[in-house]
Amino acid sequence: MNLHFYKYQGTGNDFVIIDNRDGKVALTEEQVNHICHRRFGIGADGLMLLNSKPGYDFEMKYYNADGRESTMCGNGGRCLVKFAYHRGIHRNLFKFIAVDGEHEATIQDNGWVNLKMTDVNKIEQYYDAFILNTGSPHYVVAVDDIKETPVFEEGKKIRYSEKFGKQGINVNFVEPKDWQISVRTYERGVEDETYSCGTGVTASALVFAHNDNGFNRVEVETLGGHLAVEFNKNGDNHFDNIWLCGPADFVFEGELTVDEAGKD
Ligand SMILES: N[C@H](CCC[C@H](N)C(=O)O)C(=O)O
């Protein structure tokens, strides 16, 4: 099967994207895993299909690098909006459907893509950490020195621990710094640290909100660059009008042949 693919990245969280509006592409778990492989494939944290969907500008289908269809990807959603624009879908306000429901998005004059995330009405405290779902499940814990934190080793331990078992969880280490936070994330389904994780950055910003009530904007530093999260906080653990804001850029495109076995 011949595929024309596009590579995009949002603060270093990178994705293979395929325009599947004609509905002809169906990939197996093994094929997605092979395409995302950093040595034997194109290499990516995940793969997305841009599908058609009546009533929406498009439908987002997201697969982690392990090949399995996953929950919401914030950076992926932002990259897919930029891709849709490049493919001729021009909107002041984009409206698409993803695994966690409807999303709106805008493309800013500086090229940033702002993505509206699902509301959050529950944050569970778990020992010194916080558990919440921003479209994907997240574990958020504060650390003293983000640079010295063994993200892979510690993140993997938590992700595979008894508590989170088969479902897994994304693990975010956060160093609060004045009016911003630094975040590093071990991502489920990539099974490694990624340069940034959009739903993880969103979860971290909600946990470390500055203002108790009303509008908040949290600046976030990640290995892959700068993001911002804006939201309304309405008392304890109620957040809405949540927007994940940041860059989303085209990298390259090409042709790919995958056979049934997922090999080139
Ligand atoms: N690995 C995540 C999905 C992608 C999340 C991340 N890439 C983002 O930008 O939100 C999970 O399996 O829950």
The ligand as an SDF file (V2000), in Angstrom:
LIG
                    3D

 13 12  0  0  0  0  0  0  0  0999 V2000
    0.2470    9.2580   25.0590 N   0  0  0  0  0  0  0  0  0  0  0  0
   -1.0650    9.7870   25.4040 C   0  0  0  0  0  0  0  0  0  0  0  0
   -1.7920   10.3170   24.1490 C   0  0  0  0  0  0  0  0  0  0  0  0
   -1.0190   11.4560   23.5150 C   0  0  0  0  0  0  0  0  0  0  0  0
   -0.8600   12.5790   24.4700 C   0  0  0  0  0  0  0  0  0  0  0  0
    0.1620   13.6370   24.0800 C   0  0  0  0  0  0  0  0  0  0  0  0
    0.9930   13.3640   22.9450 N   0  0  0  0  0  0  0  0  0  0  0  0
   -0.5030   14.9930   23.9730 C   0  0  0  0  0  0  0  0  0  0  0  0
    0.0210   15.8750   23.2770 O   0  0  0  0  0  0  0  0  0  0  0  0
   -1.5480   15.1790   24.6520 O   0  0  0  0  0  0  0  0  0  0  0  0
   -1.8970    8.6730   26.0230 C   0  0  0  0  0  0  0  0  0  0  0  0
   -1.7820    7.5290   25.5840 O   0  0  0  0  0  0  0  0  0  0  0  0
   -2.6800    8.9740   26.9260 O   0  0  0  0  0  0  0  0  0  0  0  0
  1  2  1  0
  2  3  1  0
  2 11  1  0
  3  4  1  0
  4  5  1  0
  5  6  1  0
  6  7  1  0
  6  8  1  0
  8  9  2  0
  8 10  1  0
 11 12  2  0
 11 13  1  0
M  END
$$$$
